[in-house]
Amino acid sequence: MSDSKTPEQLVAGLVRLLTVAPAGENAYTGNQQPGGIGRVFGGQVIAQALQSAQATAPEGMEAHSLHAYFLRGGREGVDIDYSVAADFDGRSFANRRVVARQEGTPILNLTASFQKPEEGLEHDDSPMPEVPDPEDLPSDMEMRKKFLEEMGEVSEVQRKLMTRPRPIEMRTSGKLHWMNADKKPPRAHSWFKAAAPLPDDPALHRAVIAYASDFTLLGTSALPHGLSWARGELKGASLDHALWFHRPARADEWLLYATDSPWSGAGRGFNRGRIFNRAGELVASVAQEGVVRKARRD
């Protein structure tokens, strides 16, 4: 993406990226990330697969959960095809199974469950952590530029990846894995939202939240070890991703992403996330396991 793009243009590009195109019966094609380099961002594949499932869901039903397995890393510059199977349509719930493929090879399996909205027993026993408001924190771009200054010499590719404008604005309290060199407890807190207003489409807001839920999550399990992907000290990849939508939320208003990692070992790290709105209400929960290995240096 060009550095001259406005937040509105960046978010319009995100909307295009997450809008899948019909490609036959229960089949869709996902757009490519303009200027993408290397491996496709996992959150993009999750969000496009969710959008494909939502496009076939029964009228009046909303996605309340998804479970995905990453099979292979996707490659930028190649379209992603999504095939949807309608495994179940009931009166209150429905289920959709999605396979994402590049050039005929599966890269992700996702199952999404849908529910007709209803009233029910309510409790919320997950208090929002006390962190500074997003307005009182530096932007993610400011922190990335500071990190690059401290790093000294870096490749031009890495510099472009770190400083390219993003459609998701983030404000972090403390340090994330990529900027951290000290061993610290496996917990992180980041505010996020779309950098400009989104259309009033609840399905799109769920897709953007799914997209953003892959940010910062796997890196939480690296915090106790003081190691960073950005410094070339780690190698990793997401293995699976689960997301539960508890209540409606707008992805263009600040949401707090509180992540923690209760365990790592055997070359894997397990991570959890809770997403809160400004009122302190829990709007979504996330869980992910991924490969986390110390990089070998020849």
C-alpha positions in Angstrom: 0.0 0.0 0.0 1.2 3.5 -0.8 2.3 5.7 2.2 0.1 8.5 0.7 -3.1 6.6 1.3 -5.6 8.1 3.8 -7.1 6.1 6.6 -10.4 6.1 4.7 -8.6 4.6 1.6 -6.8 2.0 3.8 -10.1 0.9 5.4 -11.8 0.8 2.0 -9.0 -1.5 0.9 -9.6 -3.7 3.9 -13.4 -3.9 3.1 -12.5 -5.0 -0.4 -10.0 -7.5 0.9 -12.7 -9.1 3.2 -15.5 -9.0 0.6 -15.5 -12.4 -1.1 -16.8 -12.8 -4.7 -19.3 -15.5 -5.7 -17.6 -18.2 -7.8 -20.3 -20.8 -8.3 -22.7 -22.6 -6.0 -21.4 -22.3 -2.4 -18.0 -21.1 -3.7 -16.3 -17.8 -3.3 -13.0 -16.2 -4.2 -11.0 -14.0 -1.8 -9.1 -10.9 -3.0 -5.3 -10.6 -2.7 -3.7 -8.1 -0.4 -2.4 -5.3 -2.6 1.4 -5.3 -2.4 1.5 -8.3 -0.2 4.9 -10.0 0.4 5.6 -13.6 1.4 3.1 -15.5 3.5 -0.6 -14.5 3.6 -1.7 -13.1 7.0 -3.7 -15.8 8.8 -6.3 -13.3 10.0 -7.1 -12.5 6.4 -7.8 -16.2 5.6 -9.9 -16.6 8.7 -11.9 -13.4 7.9 -12.5 -14.4 4.3 -13.5 -17.9 5.2 -16.0 -16.4 7.8 -17.4 -14.1 5.2 -17.9 -17.1 2.8 -19.7 -18.9 5.6 -21.8 -15.8 6.4 -22.8 -15.4 2.8 -24.5 -18.8 2.9 -26.0 -18.6 6.4 -29.8 -18.8 6.8 -31.5 -15.5 6.9 -31.8 -14.0 10.5 -28.9 -16.1 11.9 -25.6 -14.6 13.1 -22.2 -16.2 13.5 -21.5 -16.9 17.2 -18.3 -19.0 16.9 -15.7 -20.3 14.5 -13.0 -22.9 14.8 -10.2 -23.0 12.2 -7.1 -25.1 11.5 -4.2 -23.8 9.4 -2.9 -26.5 7.2 -0.3 -24.7 5.1 0.9 -21.2 4.9 -0.9 -19.2 2.2 1.2 -17.4 -0.5 0.7 -13.8 -1.4 0.0 -13.0 -5.1 -2.4 -16.0 -5.5 -6.2 -15.9 -5.2 -7.8 -18.0 -2.4 -10.8 -20.1 -3.2 -13.4 -20.9 -0.6 -15.8 -23.8 -0.8 -18.7 -23.9 1.7 -20.7 -27.0 2.9 -24.0 -26.5 4.6 -23.8 -29.3 7.2 -26.7 -28.3 9.3 -29.7 -25.9 9.3 -31.9 -26.0 12.4 -34.5 -23.7 13.9 -32.1 -22.0 16.3 -28.6 -23.0 15.0 -26.9 -23.7 11.7 -23.4 -24.8 10.8 -21.1 -24.1 7.8 -17.8 -25.8 6.9 -15.3 -24.0 4.7 -12.2 -25.1 3.0 -9.7 -22.5 1.7 -7.5 -23.5 -1.2 -4.8 -21.9 -3.3 -4.2 -23.5 -6.7 -6.3 -26.5 -5.6 -4.3 -27.1 -2.4 -6.1 -26.7 1.0 -4.5 -24.2 3.3 -7.2 -23.8 6.0 -10.3 -25.6 7.3 -12.9 -23.5 9.2 -16.2 -24.4 10.8 -18.6 -21.6 11.8 -21.8 -21.9 13.9 -24.7 -19.5 13.5 -27.6 -18.8 15.9 -30.9 -17.0 15.7 -30.7 -14.1 18.3 -32.6 -14.9 21.5 -32.8 -13.8 25.1 -31.2 -16.0 27.7 -29.6 -16.3 31.1 -26.8 -13.7 31.4 -23.6 -13.3 33.5 -20.3 -11.7 32.8 -17.5 -12.8 35.1 -14.6 -11.4 33.1 -13.6 -8.0 34.3 -11.7 -5.8 31.8 -8.1 -5.1 32.8 -7.2 -1.6 34.0 -5.1 -0.1 31.3 -4.7 3.5 30.0 -7.2 4.8 27.5 -6.2 4.5 23.9 -6.0 8.3 23.6 -3.2 8.3 26.3 -1.0 5.7 24.5 1.4 6.1 21.5 0.2 4.8 18.1 1.5 1.5 16.9 3.3 3.3 14.0 5.2 5.5 16.5 6.3 2.4 18.4 7.4 0.6 15.2 9.5 3.6 14.1 11.1 3.8 17.6 11.8 0.1 17.4 13.5 0.4 14.0 15.7 3.3 15.4 16.8 1.1 18.3 17.5 -1.9 16.0 19.9 0.1 13.8 20.6 -1.7 10.5 17.6 -3.6 9.1 16.8 -4.8 5.7 14.7 -2.6 3.4 12.1 -5.3 3.2 11.7 -5.5 6.9 11.6 -1.7 7.2 8.8 -1.5 4.6 6.9 -4.3 6.4 7.2 -2.5 9.7 6.3 1.0 8.5 3.6 0.4 5.9 0.3 2.1 6.7 -2.3 -0.3 8.2 -6.1 -0.2 8.1 -6.2 -1.4 11.7 -5.0 1.2 14.3 -3.5 -0.2 17.4 -2.4 1.4 20.8 -0.5 -0.9 23.1 0.0 -0.6 26.9 3.4 -2.0 27.7 5.5 -3.9 25.2 4.5 -6.6 22.7 6.7 -9.5 21.8 8.3 -7.9 18.8 9.6 -4.9 20.8 10.4 -6.8 24.0 13.9 -8.0 24.9 13.2 -8.7 28.6 11.5 -11.7 30.1 8.1 -10.7 31.4 4.8 -12.3 32.3 2.9 -13.7 29.3 0.2 -11.0 29.2 -0.4 -8.1 26.8 -3.0 -5.4 26.3 -3.7 -3.6 23.0 -6.5 -1.3 21.9 -7.5 -1.7 18.2 -10.1 -0.4 15.7 -10.5 0.2 12.0 -8.6 3.4 11.1 -11.8 4.9 9.6 -15.5 4.3 9.8 -16.9 1.0 8.4 -20.2 0.4 6.7 -23.1 -0.6 9.0 -22.9 -4.3 8.2 -22.7 -6.5 11.4 -21.3 -9.4 9.3 -18.4 -7.2 8.1 -17.7 -6.0 11.7 -17.5 -9.6 12.8 -15.1 -10.3 9.9 -12.9 -7.3 10.8 -12.8 -8.5 14.5 -11.8 -12.0 13.3 -9.1 -10.4 11.1 -7.7 -8.4 14.0 -7.9 -11.3 16.4 -4.8 -12.8 14.8 -2.7 -9.8 15.8 -0.4 -10.0 18.8 -1.9 -13.4 19.9 0.8 -15.9 19.2 3.5 -13.6 20.3 2.1 -13.5 23.8 3.7 -16.9 24.4 7.1 -15.5 23.6 7.0 -12.8 26.3 8.4 -15.0 29.2 11.4 -15.8 27.0 12.4 -12.3 25.9 12.7 -13.4 22.3 11.3 -11.7 19.2 10.4 -12.6 15.6 11.4 -9.1 14.5 15.0 -9.7 15.7 15.1 -13.1 14.0 15.2 -15.0 17.3 12.1 -17.1 16.8 10.3 -19.1 14.1 6.6 -19.7 14.3 3.2 -20.3 12.7 -0.4 -20.5 13.8 -1.8 -24.0 14.0 -5.4 -23.3 14.9 -7.7 -20.4 15.9 -11.0 -20.3 17.7 -13.2 -17.3 18.2 -16.5 -16.8 20.0 -18.7 -13.7 19.5 -20.6 -12.9 22.7 -22.4 -9.7 21.9 -22.5 -7.2 18.9 -19.6 -4.8 18.6 -18.4 -2.2 16.1 -14.9 -2.8 14.8 -14.5 0.9 14.0 -14.7 1.8 17.7 -11.9 1.1 20.2 -11.8 -2.5 21.5 -9.3 -3.8 24.1 -7.6 -7.0 23.2 -6.2 -8.6 26.4 -4.1 -11.7 25.7 -2.4 -14.2 28.0 -0.4 -17.5 27.4 -0.9 -20.0 30.2 1.5 -22.6 28.7 4.2 -23.2 26.1 6.3 -26.3 25.4 7.1 -29.0 22.9 7.6 -26.4 20.2 4.1 -25.0 20.7 2.6 -22.0 22.5 -1.0 -21.8 23.7 -2.6 -18.3 23.9 -6.0 -16.9 24.9 -7.6 -13.5 24.2 -10.5 -11.5 25.5 -11.9 -8.5 23.6 -13.8 -5.8 25.5 -15.7 -2.7 24.4 -15.1 0.8 26.0 -18.0 0.0 28.4 -15.9 -2.9 29.8 -18.2 -5.6 28.3 -16.7 -8.8 27.0 -17.6 -8.9 23.3 -15.5 -11.9 22.1 -13.1 -14.6 23.3 -10.2 -16.1 21.4 -7.9 -19.1 21.7 -5.0 -20.1 19.5 -2.1 -22.6 19.5 0.9 -22.2 17.3 4.4 -23.4 16.6 7.0 -21.4 18.6 10.6 -22.4 18.1 13.9 -20.7 18.9 15.6 -19.9 15.6 18.8 -21.7 14.8 21.8 -19.6 14.0 24.4 -21.1 11.7 
